[in-house]
Amino acid sequence: MECSLFKCNRCSDCCFFKGEDEDPILLPHEVYYLRILGKHIGVKLEFKQLENGFYRWIIKDYCPFYDPETRSCRIHVEKPLACRMFPLLLDIVNLGVVASSKCTWAGRCIGRIKSISSEGELAKTFPVEYEALKELLGVIYSNGVIAVAFRAKATEDVLSRLREKCEITSCIESRLLDGLHLVLLTGCNSKFVEEVVGSDNVEFLIEEKLVLV
């Protein structure tokens, strides 16, 4: 059935924003990473810090990373979790999950969405988006995640050294900026991370322990 599995219709509605209430909610390290990408393409991005530790990405009209000619996202692989999990939306206050009314598929398949009664059904209907949701919740409920964005001459060497004491929970390689990686780490301390990435062959660096309330 058409409504048994979510499929993006490439309508661009999710990439067009009419007001601040529609703007994506981001994690702190996503803001830093997007600023790197924005600087690369010559676009100044605007963010508003929220009281609970999240940020709101202020977008007017189309997202600056949306390509209207190809009707696609230029940072699809590395886009923020809020975008990767769309049309699923997380209520950051009550941590409830709903489907966005902006999505044309969700509007057409509202009956199917309302019939979802378990986490398993949610995962089956939105498999890719559900994985992004799980990653977001993993960061929120973690005791501490260190986020590192770096551009190195020897990426595999850096990752190999980080694996000596850290668990890499996520590693994203940029398709927009060659060599740029965003890595989430647990199980190690910031001093060790600084020793690994704080060398001459690293162009960008962010070390931040994510603490959300």
C-alpha positions in Angstrom: 0.0 0.0 0.0 1.1 3.6 -0.7 0.7 4.5 3.0 2.4 1.5 4.5 5.9 3.1 4.1 6.9 6.7 4.1 8.2 8.1 0.8 9.3 11.6 0.3 7.4 13.2 -2.6 10.1 15.9 -3.1 7.5 18.6 -2.9 9.9 21.0 -1.1 7.3 22.1 1.5 9.5 20.9 4.3 12.3 23.1 3.1 10.2 26.3 3.0 9.5 28.2 6.2 6.7 30.8 6.6 7.3 31.6 10.3 9.5 31.0 13.3 7.2 28.3 14.7 8.0 26.2 11.6 11.8 26.6 12.0 13.9 23.5 12.9 15.1 22.9 16.4 18.8 22.0 16.6 21.4 20.6 19.0 24.4 22.8 19.9 27.0 21.0 17.8 24.7 21.1 14.7 24.7 24.9 14.9 28.5 25.0 14.9 28.7 22.5 12.0 26.1 24.4 9.9 28.0 27.6 10.5 31.1 25.9 9.0 29.1 24.8 5.9 27.4 28.2 5.7 30.7 30.0 5.7 31.9 27.7 2.9 29.1 28.7 0.6 29.1 32.3 1.6 25.8 32.3 3.6 25.3 33.8 7.1 23.0 31.6 9.1 20.8 32.8 12.0 20.1 30.9 15.2 18.3 31.6 18.4 19.3 29.9 21.6 16.4 28.4 23.6 16.2 28.1 27.4 16.4 24.2 27.3 19.8 24.1 25.6 18.5 23.7 22.1 18.7 26.2 19.2 16.1 27.4 16.7 17.4 27.8 13.2 15.8 31.0 11.8 15.0 30.4 8.2 13.0 32.8 6.0 11.5 31.3 2.8 13.6 28.4 1.4 16.4 26.8 3.4 19.8 28.1 2.1 20.9 24.6 1.5 17.9 23.7 -0.7 18.6 23.5 -4.5 15.4 24.5 -6.3 16.7 23.3 -9.7 17.3 19.7 -8.5 14.6 19.9 -5.8 17.1 18.4 -3.4 19.1 19.2 -0.3 22.8 20.0 -0.9 23.6 18.7 2.6 21.2 15.7 2.6 23.7 13.2 4.2 24.8 15.7 6.9 21.7 17.7 7.5 20.5 18.2 11.1 18.5 15.4 12.9 15.4 17.6 12.8 15.5 17.5 9.0 16.6 13.8 8.8 13.6 12.7 10.9 11.0 14.8 9.1 8.0 14.4 8.9 8.4 13.2 12.5 8.5 16.0 15.0 9.7 15.7 18.6 8.0 17.8 21.3 11.2 18.9 23.2 9.1 19.7 26.3 7.1 16.5 26.6 9.2 14.3 24.3 6.2 13.2 22.4 6.3 12.4 18.7 3.9 13.7 16.1 3.8 13.9 12.3 4.1 17.3 10.6 1.0 18.6 8.7 3.4 20.3 6.3 4.2 16.9 4.7 2.0 16.0 1.8 2.5 12.3 2.3 1.5 12.7 6.0 -1.6 14.6 5.0 -2.6 11.9 2.5 -1.9 9.1 4.9 -3.2 10.6 8.1 -5.4 7.5 8.7 -2.3 5.3 8.6 -0.4 7.6 11.0 -3.3 7.7 13.5 -3.4 3.9 13.5 0.2 3.6 14.6 0.0 2.3 18.2 3.6 1.0 18.9 7.2 1.9 18.5 7.6 -1.0 16.2 4.9 0.2 13.8 6.5 3.7 13.9 9.8 2.2 12.9 8.3 0.1 10.2 6.4 3.1 8.6 9.3 5.6 9.0 12.5 3.4 9.1 15.1 6.1 8.1 13.3 8.9 10.1 13.0 6.6 13.1 16.7 6.0 13.2 17.3 9.8 13.2 14.8 10.1 16.1 16.6 7.4 18.1 19.9 9.2 17.6 18.4 12.5 18.8 16.9 10.8 21.9 20.3 9.1 22.5 22.0 12.5 22.7 19.3 14.0 24.9 19.4 11.1 27.4 23.1 10.6 27.3 25.3 11.3 30.3 27.6 13.3 28.0 28.4 13.4 24.4 31.4 15.1 23.0 30.9 16.5 19.5 33.9 17.1 17.2 33.9 18.7 13.8 37.2 18.5 12.1 38.9 18.6 8.7 42.1 16.6 8.6 44.7 15.5 6.1 44.6 12.0 7.5 41.0 11.4 8.6 41.4 7.6 9.2 44.3 8.2 11.5 42.3 10.7 13.6 39.3 8.3 13.8 41.6 5.3 14.7 43.2 7.2 17.6 39.8 8.4 18.9 38.6 4.7 18.9 41.4 3.9 21.3 39.4 5.4 24.2 36.1 6.6 22.8 33.0 5.0 21.4 32.1 6.7 18.1 28.3 6.8 18.1 28.0 8.8 14.9 30.4 9.8 12.1 29.2 11.9 9.2 31.4 12.9 6.3 30.5 16.1 4.5 29.5 16.0 0.8 29.7 19.8 0.6 33.1 20.4 2.1 35.8 17.8 1.3 37.4 16.2 4.4 35.0 17.7 6.9 33.7 15.2 9.5 31.2 15.5 12.3 31.8 12.9 15.0 29.8 12.2 18.2 31.8 10.5 21.0 31.0 8.8 24.4 33.1 7.0 27.0 36.1 9.4 26.9 37.1 12.7 28.3 37.6 16.0 26.5 41.4 16.1 27.4 42.0 13.0 25.3 39.9 14.3 22.4 41.9 17.5 22.4 45.2 15.6 22.3 44.0 13.7 19.3 42.5 16.4 17.2 44.5 19.4 18.5 47.3 18.9 15.9 48.5 20.8 12.9 46.7 18.6 10.4 43.2 19.6 11.8 41.6 22.6 10.3 38.3 22.8 12.3 37.7 21.8 15.8 34.7 21.9 18.2 34.8 20.2 21.5 31.6 20.5 23.5 29.9 18.4 26.0 26.2 18.4 25.2 24.1 19.1 28.3 20.4 19.5 27.6 17.8 20.3 30.3 
